Amino acid sequence: KQEVTQIPAALSVPEGENLVLNCSFTDSAIYNLQWFRQDPGKGLTSLLLIQSSQREQTSGRLNASLDKSSGRSTLYIAASQPGDSATYLCAPYNFNKFYFGSGTKLNVKP
Amino acid sequence: GAGVSQSPRYKVAKRGQDVALRCDPISGHVSLFWYQQALGQGPEFLTYFQNEAQLDKSGLPSDRFFAERPEGSVSTLKIQRTQQEDSAVYLCASSPLGTSGTAYNEQFFGPGTRLTVL
């Protein structure tokens, strides 16, 4: 079974900082990996999808990298804002399943 | 366009009652997933449909859990004889492609149904 670990579990930073969120997974035979954000009491919002053949994807202030062979993905958030406060989840996809870690809870202070 | 919708958004059940949770996926989406999310945890896979076929139900925790998607669109997750440990948020997600397009398959989630069993 795929095991997904996200580090750190929680992060509190002042506004404007650049951030790095880490995701590791045990089975590298994935089709893709998706990053989500989840606001309290809400569903998951897709941020980025990286196909297994890709190394990175960018959307605005977000950049996600994927090193499939080592079982790692990293989400970079540039110039963080209070509106970025949420829980961030990574989900590698294989065998018709998306596996989730417990997430990184981010708090960006004004 | 319309996203994934789920109903009810909140459900309170007495222990032993049966409940039914509904998911309306994005129109035309082939794949549909159900997840269970406990407080402070990431979602855990329950079951997967490709059109009306339930291809994977390995995550269903017991035979009290049953899911269906009879016409390949709307899906219902039914829990019989609810127990307190069933209290969680139940999330539904849909993807435009089936297993043949796995590298491109992006999931879109609904808002979830919060189930509380008293």
Interface residues (C-beta under 8 A of the other chain):
Chain A: V4 Y31 N32 Q34 F36 G41 K42 G43 L44 T45 S46 L49 Q51 S52 S53 L89 A91 Y93 N96 K97 F98 Y99 F100 G101 S102 G103
Chain B: V4 F33 Y35 G40 Q41 G42 P43 E44 F45 Y48 L55 D56 G59 L91 A93 T99 T102 A103 Y104 N105 E106 Q107 F108 F109 G110 P111 G112 R114
